Amino acid sequence: MTYYAHSGNESSKTDWQPLRDHLLGVAERAASVGQKLGLERAAYIAGLLHDLGKYSPEFQRRLEGANIAVEHSTAGAKVLLERARGPDRAIAELIAYCILGHHAGLPDRQNETDACYDRRLARPINIDPVWEQELPIDLSGLVPELIGRFPRNPEIAGFSCSVLVRMLFSCLVDADRRDAEAHDVSLGHIEADRNWTPLPELLDTFLARFDAHMAALAARSGALTEIRRQVLTHVRSKAKNQTGFFTLTVPTGGGKTLASLGFALDHARAHGLQRIIYAIPFTSIIDQTAEIFRNVLGDEHVLEHHSAIEEERFEYEQRRDRMKLAMEDWTAPVVVTTHVQLFESLYSARPSRARKLHNIAHSVIVLDEAQTLPRHLLQPIMRMLEELVRNYKVTVVLCTATQPALGSNKLEGGLPLADDCELAPNPRELAARLARTYIRHAGSMRNADLVESLAGETQALVIVNSRRHALDLYQEAQTAGLDGLIHLTTRQCTAHRRLILDDIRIRLKEGKPCRLIATSLIEAGVDVDFPKAWRAEAGLDQIVQAAGRVNREGKRPRDGSIVTVFAAPDYPPPVEIRDLIGDMKRIIDRHDDLLSPEALEAYFSEVYWRMGDGLDVSVVE
């Protein structure tokens, strides 16, 4: 009897996929992608046994159209654990998680359901022993070398094992999906364009285009252009440093986006890295960053992946399919995504999200606006980043104007940041040279006060802490007859916000009235340049980011470029922001310049000290 993995179009079964072919094909694909991770043998066995349960007459009847449910993911895991011996037995237990979860997701070891690891493996299986004649199985040599690099601390080593399982799971899921996809393509059911030129083959072209782009920018005159040139030169000079953690602390307007891209390109070439992943906190700024990268590197080489991406933005059907497929596995050489997408994938048990993990290895990850990493998840985020750097040849760049104090010398359990990890030239001096605003505190201001202040300015920005406050203030300003009013909050959809931001930039450039009332979505990285701003009390990092939207290009006198911080008595801030205001007030008297790196470091130290175990929500819960 011939056993099949997938059906076809012909009742004669001439175009059905033999199960042996599928298992060997998945094993070879999984081993190929697992090789760079040091997981080649384990990945091969995972692929070879993942669908062993299809060697059953019941499953074959299901392929023929019988309306029966047949669970086929347990048999391979059970056979593996029954036959593995010695040190390989421990690795077999990890492989078994991947086999059990390759459709439904990684299972818990134990829980109250029948879907958990232990209960599934306790079930009897009934498969045709003919599989042993069709599949060459050798369960020796499964222990990966990287296990020898795991820390001796049992807790950390346990976490390392969990990441190893996720990487192995990614190899298996991607190989399984690709093999099944290839069969569907052969049947004419789908078309699948996954052809992306690998980053190493593109680096000469990318660097030539990047250098040409930067040369054109450098041709502009001005002190700010010279500062940006110096920053870029210094950042790129460190690209040959060993893979690991880096910080890039550059005030708003100092050119950190392009500087970080230049470093990533040079660093990838120096160390043979396979991908650049640029992670951004908000969809409100992901568009502008992706557009910059497309302009520099070429539209066809950049994947933009986030929850709000709309299919209609892809101009051609062929390109739309290619982009959708690349969102599944991140095979593109340059990926622009969100913090949420990145870290949810790294911790997900779902096959669809975990599939891309093996392509995160051997990459440069730039975490833009690093200060926005969710603080209640900061400990697990840092542990994952440390594991990627330690065992999967990843470089992480913490890129921001307001660098959080995440080093282990500042934060218990923090990142192992080396003394020379900073890429920017002298951040303290750079902050002083790029200071283009002053922060002033005005005490309490009600909406009538803010409307009066806006009336005295043709172009101005007000940032508040809630959508309700933004809407109320906008409506009061409308009633007062102010022109050029614009309202921007997360109540608007992504496409609408994009149009609003385009209109704002045009108004600012042409000198037209532009009075923007917004929530905090405007302040982190959005490329706008207002003469003045008012910011409701918040954490110091948010206030400094708001200041980055004022006199951004340094074309106005600093004395007149004021960011006014105010208390809003009618709109109490949320608890989290109220606590951050308290953190700021505890350090404010100790620092004359709140824009300085020292002030920000002291502020973040206060935040992390106050939160304590709150940096890991699982500890609190």
BAZA-677804 format. One line per 4 residues: number of its first residue (from 1); for each residue x, y, z of C-alpha. Coordinates in steps of 0.02 Angstrom, whole numbers, plus 50000, padded with zeros to 5 digits. Layout:
! residues N
NUM) X Y Z  ...
//
This chain:
! residues 621
1) 50000 50000 50000  50062 50175 49957  50037 50304 50092  50009 50486 50046
5) 50038 50650 50136  49930 50763 50028  49796 50731 49898  49795 50795 49719
9) 49678 50825 49574  49676 50650 49499  49567 50509 49568  49703 50391 49505
13) 49818 50472 49635  49955 50499 49506  49979 50678 49567  49959 50642 49753
17) 50112 50670 49861  50185 50508 49934  50207 50520 50121  50387 50461 50111
21) 50429 50601 49989  50348 50730 50102  50438 50671 50259  50608 50663 50175
25) 50577 50830 50091  50529 50916 50254  50677 50835 50344  50799 50901 50216
29) 50723 51075 50214  50721 51085 50404  50901 51026 50415  50953 51155 50286
33) 50881 51303 50383  50933 51226 50549  51114 51213 50497  51155 51396 50530
37) 51080 51377 50704  51179 51221 50747  51018 51120 50746  51039 51023 50585
41) 51023 50845 50654  50882 50886 50774  50787 50979 50637  50809 50835 50516
45) 50733 50711 50639  50590 50830 50679  50550 50841 50493  50569 50654 50464
49) 50446 50605 50601  50325 50751 50609  50187 50668 50504  50222 50488 50551
53) 50041 50471 50606  49987 50481 50424  50048 50300 50406  49874 50243 50453
57) 49729 50179 50349  49614 50303 50438  49713 50453 50380  49720 50386 50203
61) 49531 50369 50206  49520 50550 50261  49627 50602 50111  49507 50506 50001
65) 49362 50608 50067  49298 50519 50221  49226 50641 50348  49330 50581 50496
69) 49451 50668 50613  49622 50589 50624  49756 50657 50742  49924 50626 50659
73) 50050 50732 50759  50073 50619 50910  50142 50462 50830  50310 50534 50777
77) 50342 50609 50949  50297 50446 51035  50409 50340 50923  50551 50464 50946
81) 50543 50456 51135  50528 50267 51138  50687 50246 51034  50804 50387 51084
85) 50940 50338 51208  51073 50419 51318  51104 50607 51300  51000 50607 51140
89) 50846 50563 51243  50844 50735 51324  50851 50821 51154  50717 50702 51091
93) 50601 50773 51224  50627 50947 51152  50601 50886 50973  50441 50803 51030
97) 50367 50972 51078  50394 51030 50899  50317 50875 50821  50166 50882 50936
101) 50140 51066 50901  50174 51084 50715  49989 51113 50679  49904 51168 50840
105) 50051 51255 50923  50180 51211 51056  50091 51119 51197  50109 51140 51384
109) 50199 50997 51469  50053 50975 51588  49884 51058 51607  49703 51010 51632
113) 49669 50973 51448  49698 50819 51340  49803 50927 51223  49952 50938 51340
117) 50118 50851 51305  50107 50714 51438  49927 50663 51403  49953 50655 51216
121) 50106 50545 51233  50010 50428 51348  49889 50385 51207  49912 50225 51107
125) 49957 50245 50924  49912 50135 50777  50024 50156 50625  50081 50036 50491
129) 50257 49971 50530  50297 49987 50345  50361 50160 50388  50522 50082 50452
133) 50558 50012 50280  50528 50180 50196  50618 50298 50315  50801 50290 50366
137) 50803 50336 50550  50960 50369 50652  50931 50449 50822  51113 50473 50867
141) 51206 50639 50873  51054 50745 50912  51136 50851 51047  51175 51023 50971
145) 51345 51100 51008  51265 51261 51065  51200 51173 51222  51380 51173 51280
149) 51373 51363 51280  51220 51372 51392  51254 51457 51560  51274 51346 51712
153) 51138 51442 51802  50990 51320 51791  50861 51458 51771  50952 51541 51626
157) 50994 51372 51548  50811 51326 51557  50765 51484 51463  50900 51445 51334
161) 50820 51274 51308  50651 51356 51281  50723 51468 51144  50809 51318 51065
165) 50638 51232 51056  50562 51386 50974  50702 51394 50845  50685 51209 50808
169) 50497 51230 50797  50523 51370 50672  50634 51259 50563  50504 51121 50563
173) 50352 51230 50532  50433 51328 50391  50497 51170 50307  50328 51084 50322
177) 50232 51233 50253  50355 51257 50110  50350 51075 50058  50160 51074 50061
181) 50159 51238 49965  50273 51165 49832  50151 51022 49809  50005 51145 49790
185) 50106 51244 49662  50139 51084 49563  49952 51052 49558  49918 51228 49494
189) 49816 51271 49648  49922 51423 49695  50067 51529 49638  50203 51566 49765
193) 50337 51696 49735  50462 51683 49878  50611 51741 49776  50707 51868 49877
197) 50890 51900 49840  50990 51863 50000  51064 52012 50090  51247 51959 50066
201) 51223 51962 49877  51147 52137 49886  51269 52223 50004  51382 52295 49868
205) 51231 52373 49783  51153 52429 49946  51312 52512 50007  51339 52600 49841
209) 51161 52667 49845  51178 52715 50027  51341 52809 49997  51266 52901 49849
213) 51113 52949 49951  51219 53013 50096  51334 53108 49977  51183 53200 49907
217) 51126 53246 50083  51302 53301 50132  51304 53423 49986  51183 53532 50084
221) 51265 53667 50187  51235 53702 50370  51293 53656 50544  51161 53519 50564
225) 51217 53434 50404  51396 53432 50468  51342 53357 50635  51245 53221 50546
229) 51397 53183 50437  51508 53168 50591  51383 53054 50677  51371 52941 50526
233) 51560 52930 50505  51585 52885 50688  51444 52757 50690  51507 52669 50534
237) 51684 52664 50602  51624 52539 50733  51540 52419 50613  51683 52292 50620
241) 51663 52272 50808  51605 52100 50861  51421 52056 50856  51330 52097 51016
245) 51238 52241 51098  51259 52423 51044  51174 52585 51091  51149 52731 50973
249) 51105 52886 51071  51073 53031 50953  50955 53178 50988  50808 53204 50872
253) 50865 53275 50706  51040 53203 50720  51013 53077 50581  51004 52918 50686
257) 50889 52824 50565  51010 52833 50420  51160 52813 50535  51088 52652 50606
261) 51053 52589 50430  51232 52626 50378  51298 52533 50530  51183 52385 50496
265) 51242 52370 50315  51426 52382 50360  51406 52266 50509  51313 52136 50406
269) 51453 52135 50279  51588 52123 50413  51507 51973 50498  51412 51884 50360
273) 51241 51923 50434  51088 51875 50335  50957 52006 50373  50922 52180 50440
277) 50767 52193 50550  50714 52369 50596  50584 52365 50736  50482 52521 50774
281) 50356 52549 50914  50214 52633 50821  50131 52614 50652  50122 52804 50647
285) 50309 52810 50608  50338 52643 50524  50280 52711 50356  50407 52852 50352
289) 50551 52736 50401  50503 52605 50273  50489 52741 50141  50664 52803 50182
293) 50735 52628 50165  50643 52596 50002  50709 52758 49930  50887 52713 49980
297) 50892 52525 49949  50758 52496 49819  50573 52463 49840  50586 52279 49794
301) 50705 52236 49937  50610 52303 50088  50469 52210 50176  50352 52315 50283
305) 50260 52204 50406  50139 52262 50539  49958 52238 50589  49895 52389 50494
309) 49974 52351 50326  49843 52361 50189  49849 52250 50036  49788 52390 49924
313) 49951 52482 49950  50040 52352 49844  50029 52410 49666  50033 52246 49572
317) 49952 52077 49608  50118 51986 49589  50203 52101 49714  50058 52086 49834
321) 50073 51896 49838  50260 51906 49862  50242 52027 50007  50106 51925 50092
325) 50212 51768 50081  50364 51859 50149  50264 51914 50301  50249 51731 50347
329) 50435 51692 50354  50532 51857 50342  50642 51799 50199  50664 51978 50138
333) 50839 52052 50160  50770 52205 50251  50617 52194 50364  50533 52346 50440
337) 50413 52291 50576  50347 52337 50748  50411 52295 50921  50248 52201 50950
341) 50265 52095 50794  50446 52052 50835  50425 52003 51017  50256 51918 50997
345) 50337 51809 50864  50486 51770 50975  50374 51713 51118  50228 51641 51021
349) 50179 51458 51027  50077 51477 50867  50154 51401 50710  50104 51548 50600
353) 50200 51673 50707  50345 51561 50759  50381 51511 50579  50494 51661 50550
357) 50608 51638 50701  50750 51549 50613  50763 51700 50498  50787 51815 50648
361) 50949 51724 50688  51106 51794 50605  51028 51967 50591  51053 52146 50642
365) 50903 52200 50746  50884 52388 50766  50759 52432 50904  50708 52608 50859
369) 50640 52717 51000  50703 52588 51124  50634 52687 51270  50458 52633 51219
373) 50488 52447 51250  50343 52397 51365  50409 52413 51541  50295 52279 51614
377) 50378 52155 51494  50553 52225 51501  50635 52079 51591  50574 51944 51468
381) 50617 52058 51322  50794 52081 51386  50815 51893 51419  50762 51854 51241
385) 50879 51984 51166  51023 51919 51271  50989 51741 51213  50984 51792 51030
389) 51150 51883 51048  51232 51743 51147  51183 51592 51042  51109 51647 50876
393) 51234 51774 50807  51119 51924 50824  51173 52104 50846  51052 52220 50936
397) 51059 52409 50920  50959 52510 51048  50924 52666 50948  50845 52821 51025
401) 50863 53002 51075  50814 52954 51253  50919 52802 51295  50843 52693 51432
405) 50965 52635 51566  50959 52450 51522  51139 52402 51559  51173 52278 51697
409) 51277 52411 51785  51120 52518 51800  50979 52390 51811  50976 52225 51904
413) 50958 52090 51774  50997 52215 51637  51086 52188 51472  51274 52153 51465
417) 51319 52318 51381  51507 52337 51355  51594 52501 51399  51622 52538 51214
421) 51449 52488 51152  51394 52667 51114  51402 52702 50928  51375 52890 50933
425) 51519 53010 50964  51511 53078 51143  51321 53079 51174  51336 53214 51308
429) 51425 53335 51191  51310 53286 51048  51157 53324 51153  51227 53497 51192
433) 51267 53532 51009  51096 53475 50951  50996 53561 51088  50870 53666 50991
437) 50733 53693 51120  50705 53740 51301  50584 53649 51416  50481 53761 51530
441) 50350 53715 51660  50194 53825 51662  50097 53745 51805  49912 53711 51777
445) 49830 53754 51611  49648 53725 51571  49580 53709 51395  49539 53895 51386
449) 49720 53935 51427  49782 53817 51292  49662 53889 51163  49723 54064 51206
453) 49903 54007 51184  49864 53926 51017  49778 54084 50957  49943 54176 50976
457) 50037 54056 50862  50013 54019 50677  50095 53850 50694  50097 53755 50859
461) 50081 53581 50933  49986 53525 51088  50008 53347 51153  49893 53280 51288
465) 49877 53114 51378  49705 53054 51323  49596 53047 51169  49453 53129 51267
469) 49562 53277 51313  49622 53295 51133  49445 53293 51065  49378 53416 51196
473) 49521 53536 51165  49501 53523 50977  49315 53561 50988  49345 53711 51103
477) 49476 53778 50982  49351 53756 50840  49221 53854 50938  49348 53992 50964
481) 49368 54004 50775  49552 53954 50761  49602 53909 50585  49723 53774 50530
485) 49661 53658 50667  49708 53474 50652  49657 53332 50767  49765 53174 50774
489) 49733 53023 50886  49726 52834 50876  49538 52849 50848  49582 52878 50666
493) 49630 52731 50557  49809 52710 50496  49773 52766 50318  49684 52923 50380
497) 49826 52965 50500  49949 52948 50357  49852 53076 50255  49840 53193 50404
501) 50028 53186 50432  50061 53221 50248  49949 53374 50261  50038 53432 50419
505) 50208 53423 50336  50147 53522 50186  50070 53657 50297  50227 53673 50402
509) 50339 53683 50249  50230 53813 50162  50204 53920 50317  50016 53893 50321
513) 49917 53893 50484  49943 53726 50571  49881 53703 50749  49895 53519 50791
517) 49809 53442 50942  49867 53262 50965  49897 53120 51085  50069 53047 51116
521) 50071 52952 50950  50148 53108 50869  50300 53121 50981  50410 52968 50954
525) 50501 52982 50788  50370 53069 50682  50459 53187 50562  50374 53355 50593
529) 50449 53524 50640  50345 53649 50741  50403 53817 50810  50327 53785 50983
533) 50239 53649 51081  50137 53622 51238  50149 53451 51322  50038 53387 51463
537) 50140 53320 51608  50211 53147 51574  50372 53049 51595  50533 53139 51553
541) 50566 53027 51403  50398 53077 51327  50431 53262 51359  50602 53251 51277
545) 50525 53158 51129  50394 53295 51114  50535 53422 51113  50603 53329 50962
549) 50453 53391 50861  50505 53573 50893  50640 53662 50792  50688 53491 50727
553) 50797 53559 50587  50879 53692 50697  50827 53834 50582  50750 53940 50720
557) 50831 54020 50873  50832 53906 51024  50771 54045 51139  50604 54050 51051
561) 50583 53864 51027  50494 53826 51189  50412 53664 51247  50290 53712 51384
565) 50248 53573 51506  50082 53595 51596  49969 53506 51719  49791 53474 51658
569) 49682 53482 51815  49523 53432 51723  49603 53278 51645  49696 53174 51775
573) 49831 53068 51691  49817 52878 51688  49899 52787 51834  50053 52737 51733
577) 50084 52915 51673  50050 52984 51848  50187 52871 51916  50307 52927 51779
581) 50271 53109 51821  50323 53068 51999  50483 52986 51936  50524 53142 51837
585) 50491 53259 51983  50610 53161 52093  50758 53200 51978  50709 53368 51905
589) 50795 53475 52037  50959 53383 52014  50978 53425 51827  50983 53596 51749
593) 50964 53524 51574  50825 53396 51561  50880 53356 51384  51049 53289 51441
597) 51091 53103 51440  51129 53113 51627  50953 53175 51665  50876 53036 51562
601) 50985 52904 51642  50936 52964 51815  50753 52966 51764  50754 52788 51698
605) 50845 52729 51854  50703 52802 51956  50573 52717 51846  50653 52546 51856
609) 50686 52561 52043  50503 52604 52075  50435 52464 51964  50545 52327 52038
613) 50463 52160 51996  50340 52255 51887  50467 52242 51745  50400 52065 51721
617) 50211 52053 51723  50218 51865 51759  50303 51902 51925  50165 52024 51973
621) 50026 51907 51920
//
